[in-house]
Amino acid sequence: MWGCFPLFFALFEGTPAWEILIHRVLWSCVFLAGLIVLLRRWQPVIGALRRPQRLGRVLACALLIGLNWGIYIYAVETRHVLQASLGYFLTPLVNVALGMLVLKERMSRWQALAVGLAAIAIAVQLILLGQLPWITLVLALSFGTYGLLRKQVPLDGLSGLFVETLLLLPLALLALGWLSAEGASHFLQGDHRTTLLLIASGVFTALPLMAFAGAARRLRLATLGFLMYLNPTMQFFIALLVFHEPLPATQLATFVLIWIGLAVYSCSAWQTRPRSRSA
């Protein structure tokens, strides 16, 4: 689902990225509330809201995922899907580094080499292009940190994601009210296609995040990062084959270094996997 996001957000013509972000938050919250009512899962949500002193990590998760959503939509709108793809290729290695630095997970020398190659890749862009690939870095760091914090939140995937969007809802409603007052809103303004897409953005946002949040509580952070390769691979080919984005030699070199890093990490993870014992 995440891999096909560029195709979905490319359908929004003339709608600013931050307005799409507002509706992603609003309709995700509505959709998740409906699921919680249907499944009768209010107890963990009420339990979390009754302890506001424990909502700090959840609020941090909400702000990080909101930042990630907004930057990603901007990347698609401005046809920087290759940069977005690179950010999500980089995320697994960010997860490895965060797992070592924060969760004290052990990092082998091969994993350290993989993280080092990713750092060299970013340095190549900085030196040869004279600027940091900020879209890549913000997406990788925000989503990597989100995964780290989400792993420490004692809420199931559905309840945790609902509380996150609920915490962002007041900001979304204020922004939507301001847009409507200024006459700049694209919602319910005669273009039914845009209105339906804005509503659908909530559903398409919530479904993969529910799956991710559930996985984040069950898997090691490094393993979670390993499984995220599918998303950027699909985005990479969509950027090249559908959006026809240029791939200069410098950017290709960056991709190749990170791919080598991912290959090194993958081989290391495969060699150190638990072996099943015969009966």
C-alpha positions as CSV (number, residue, x, y, z in Angstrom):
1,M,0.0,0.0,0.0
2,W,2.8,2.4,0.9
3,G,4.6,1.6,-2.3
4,C,1.6,2.8,-4.4
5,F,1.1,6.1,-2.5
6,P,2.8,8.2,-5.2
7,L,0.1,7.1,-7.7
8,F,-2.6,8.1,-5.2
9,F,-1.3,11.5,-4.2
10,A,-0.5,12.4,-7.8
11,L,-4.3,12.5,-8.3
12,F,-4.5,15.7,-6.3
13,E,-4.2,18.5,-8.8
14,G,-3.9,22.0,-7.5
15,T,-4.5,21.0,-3.8
16,P,-1.6,22.1,-1.6
17,A,0.2,19.5,0.3
18,W,-0.6,20.9,3.7
19,E,-4.4,20.9,2.9
20,I,-4.1,17.2,2.0
21,L,-2.3,16.6,5.3
22,I,-5.2,18.2,7.2
23,H,-7.7,15.9,5.6
24,R,-5.4,12.9,6.1
25,V,-5.5,13.5,9.9
26,L,-9.2,14.3,9.9
27,W,-10.5,11.4,8.0
28,S,-8.0,8.9,9.4
29,C,-9.4,9.8,12.8
30,V,-13.0,9.4,11.7
31,F,-12.2,6.0,10.0
32,L,-10.3,4.7,13.0
33,A,-13.1,5.8,15.4
34,G,-15.6,3.8,13.3
35,L,-13.4,0.7,13.5
36,I,-13.0,1.1,17.3
37,V,-16.8,1.4,17.7
38,L,-17.3,-1.6,15.4
39,L,-14.8,-3.8,17.2
40,R,-15.7,-2.4,20.7
41,R,-12.1,-1.5,21.5
42,W,-12.7,1.7,23.5
43,Q,-11.2,0.4,26.7
44,P,-7.4,0.8,25.8
45,V,-8.2,4.2,24.3
46,I,-10.0,5.5,27.4
47,G,-7.3,4.0,29.6
48,A,-4.6,5.9,27.7
49,L,-6.6,9.2,27.7
50,R,-7.1,9.0,31.5
51,R,-3.4,9.1,32.0
52,P,-2.3,12.3,30.2
53,Q,1.1,12.2,31.9
54,R,1.8,9.0,29.8
55,L,0.8,10.5,26.5
56,G,4.2,12.2,25.9
57,R,5.5,9.5,23.6
58,V,2.2,9.2,21.8
59,L,2.2,12.9,21.1
60,A,5.8,12.7,19.9
61,C,4.7,9.8,17.6
62,A,1.8,11.9,16.3
63,L,4.0,14.9,15.5
64,L,6.6,12.8,13.8
65,I,4.1,10.9,11.7
66,G,2.3,14.2,10.8
67,L,5.7,15.7,9.7
68,N,6.4,12.5,7.7
69,W,3.0,12.7,5.9
70,G,3.3,16.3,5.0
71,I,6.9,16.0,3.6
72,Y,5.9,13.0,1.6
73,I,2.9,14.6,0.0
74,Y,5.1,17.6,-0.9
75,A,7.7,15.3,-2.4
76,V,5.0,13.7,-4.7
77,E,3.5,17.1,-5.6
78,T,6.9,18.5,-6.6
79,R,8.0,15.3,-8.4
80,H,10.7,14.4,-5.9
81,V,9.6,10.8,-5.6
82,L,13.2,9.5,-6.1
83,Q,14.2,11.6,-3.0
84,A,11.3,10.1,-1.1
85,S,12.2,6.6,-2.2
86,L,15.8,7.2,-1.1
87,G,14.5,8.3,2.3
88,Y,12.6,5.1,2.8
89,F,15.6,3.0,1.6
90,L,17.6,4.9,4.2
91,T,15.0,4.3,7.0
92,P,16.0,0.6,7.8
93,L,19.6,1.7,8.4
94,V,18.4,4.6,10.6
95,N,16.4,2.0,12.5
96,V,19.6,-0.1,13.0
97,A,21.5,2.9,14.3
98,L,18.6,4.0,16.6
99,G,18.2,0.4,17.9
100,M,21.9,0.4,18.9
101,L,22.0,4.0,20.3
102,V,18.7,4.0,22.2
103,L,17.6,0.4,22.7
104,K,21.1,-0.9,23.2
105,E,20.6,-3.5,20.5
106,R,23.9,-5.1,19.5
107,M,25.3,-4.1,16.1
108,S,27.7,-6.4,14.3
109,R,30.6,-5.1,12.4
110,W,28.7,-5.8,9.1
111,Q,25.7,-3.8,10.3
112,A,28.1,-1.0,11.3
113,L,29.6,-1.1,7.8
114,A,26.1,-0.9,6.3
115,V,25.3,2.3,8.4
116,G,28.6,3.7,7.4
117,L,27.9,3.2,3.7
118,A,24.6,5.1,4.1
119,A,26.5,8.0,5.8
120,I,29.0,8.1,2.9
121,A,26.1,8.1,0.5
122,I,24.6,11.2,2.1
123,A,28.1,12.8,2.2
124,V,28.4,12.2,-1.6
125,Q,25.3,14.2,-2.3
126,L,26.4,17.0,0.1
127,I,29.8,17.3,-1.5
128,L,29.0,16.9,-5.1
129,L,25.7,18.8,-5.1
130,G,26.5,21.3,-2.4
131,Q,23.3,20.7,-0.5
132,L,21.8,18.1,1.8
133,P,19.0,15.9,0.3
134,W,16.6,17.3,3.0
135,I,13.5,15.5,1.8
136,T,15.4,12.2,2.1
137,L,16.8,12.9,5.5
138,V,13.6,14.3,7.0
139,L,11.6,11.3,5.8
140,A,14.2,8.8,7.0
141,L,14.8,10.4,10.4
142,S,11.1,11.1,11.2
143,F,9.9,7.6,10.3
144,G,12.8,5.9,11.9
145,T,12.3,7.8,15.1
146,Y,8.5,7.2,14.9
147,G,9.2,3.4,14.7
148,L,11.5,3.7,17.8
149,L,9.0,5.5,19.9
150,R,6.0,3.5,18.7
151,K,7.8,0.4,19.9
152,Q,7.8,1.8,23.4
153,V,4.1,2.8,23.4
154,P,2.0,0.2,25.3
155,L,-1.0,0.4,22.9
156,D,-2.1,-2.0,20.2
157,G,-1.8,-0.8,16.6
158,L,-5.4,0.3,16.2
159,S,-5.8,2.1,19.6
160,G,-2.3,3.7,19.3
161,L,-2.9,5.1,15.9
162,F,-6.3,6.4,16.8
163,V,-4.9,8.2,19.9
164,E,-2.2,9.7,17.7
165,T,-4.6,11.1,15.1
166,L,-6.9,12.2,17.9
167,L,-4.1,14.3,19.4
168,L,-3.5,15.9,16.0
169,L,-7.3,16.4,15.3
170,P,-7.6,19.9,17.1
171,L,-4.8,21.3,14.9
172,A,-6.4,19.8,11.8
173,L,-9.8,21.3,12.6
174,L,-8.4,24.7,13.4
175,A,-6.5,24.7,10.1
176,L,-9.6,23.5,8.2
177,G,-11.7,26.3,9.8
178,W,-9.1,28.9,8.8
179,L,-9.0,27.5,5.2
180,S,-12.8,27.7,4.9
181,A,-13.0,31.2,6.4
182,E,-10.4,32.3,3.8
183,G,-12.3,30.6,1.0
184,A,-9.2,28.6,0.1
185,S,-10.6,25.2,0.9
186,H,-10.9,22.6,-1.9
187,F,-13.3,20.5,0.2
188,L,-17.0,20.5,-0.9
189,Q,-16.3,23.3,-3.4
190,G,-18.0,21.8,-6.5
191,D,-15.2,19.4,-7.4
192,H,-16.6,16.1,-6.1
193,R,-13.5,14.2,-7.3
194,T,-11.2,16.2,-5.0
195,T,-13.6,15.9,-2.1
196,L,-13.8,12.1,-2.4
197,L,-10.0,11.9,-2.8
198,L,-9.6,13.9,0.4
199,I,-11.9,11.6,2.3
200,A,-10.3,8.5,0.9
201,S,-6.9,9.8,2.0
202,G,-7.8,9.0,5.6
203,V,-8.6,5.4,4.8
204,F,-5.5,4.9,2.6
205,T,-3.4,6.5,5.4
206,A,-4.8,4.4,8.3
207,L,-4.7,0.9,6.8
208,P,-0.9,0.6,6.2
209,L,-0.1,2.5,9.5
210,M,-2.3,0.0,11.4
211,A,-0.3,-2.8,10.0
212,F,3.0,-1.0,10.8
213,A,2.0,-0.1,14.3
214,G,1.1,-3.7,15.0
215,A,4.4,-5.0,13.6
216,A,6.4,-2.4,15.5
217,R,5.2,-3.9,18.8
218,R,6.0,-7.5,17.8
219,L,9.3,-7.3,16.0
220,R,12.8,-6.1,16.7
221,L,13.4,-2.6,15.3
222,A,16.1,-3.9,12.9
223,T,13.8,-6.6,11.6
224,L,11.0,-4.1,11.1
225,G,13.4,-2.0,9.0
226,F,14.4,-5.0,6.9
227,L,10.7,-5.6,5.9
228,M,10.4,-2.0,4.7
229,Y,12.4,-2.5,1.5
230,L,9.3,-3.2,-0.6
231,N,8.0,0.3,-0.2
232,P,10.9,2.3,-1.5
233,T,11.6,-0.2,-4.3
234,M,8.1,0.3,-5.7
235,Q,8.4,4.1,-5.3
236,F,11.7,4.0,-7.1
237,F,10.3,2.3,-10.2
238,I,7.1,4.5,-10.1
239,A,9.4,7.6,-10.1
240,L,11.4,6.3,-13.1
241,L,8.7,4.5,-15.2
242,V,5.6,6.5,-14.5
243,F,6.7,10.0,-13.5
244,H,9.9,9.9,-15.7
245,E,12.0,11.7,-13.1
246,P,15.7,12.1,-14.1
247,L,18.3,10.1,-12.3
248,P,21.6,11.9,-12.5
249,A,24.9,10.0,-11.9
250,T,25.3,11.6,-8.4
251,Q,21.9,10.5,-7.2
252,L,22.5,7.0,-8.8
253,A,25.7,6.7,-6.9
254,T,23.9,7.6,-3.6
255,F,21.3,4.9,-4.3
256,V,24.0,2.3,-5.2
257,L,25.9,3.0,-1.9
258,I,22.7,2.6,0.2
259,W,21.7,-0.5,-1.8
260,I,25.1,-2.0,-1.0
261,G,24.6,-1.1,2.7
262,L,21.2,-2.8,2.7
263,A,22.7,-5.9,1.0
264,V,25.5,-6.1,3.7
265,Y,22.9,-5.6,6.5
266,S,20.6,-8.2,4.9
267,C,23.4,-10.8,4.7
268,S,24.4,-10.1,8.3
269,A,20.8,-10.5,9.5
270,W,20.4,-13.7,7.5
271,Q,23.6,-15.2,9.0
272,T,22.6,-14.3,12.6
273,R,19.0,-15.5,12.4
274,P,17.8,-18.0,15.0
275,R,18.2,-21.6,13.6
276,S,15.4,-24.0,14.2
277,R,16.3,-27.1,16.1
278,S,15.4,-30.6,15.0
279,A,13.1,-32.6,17.4
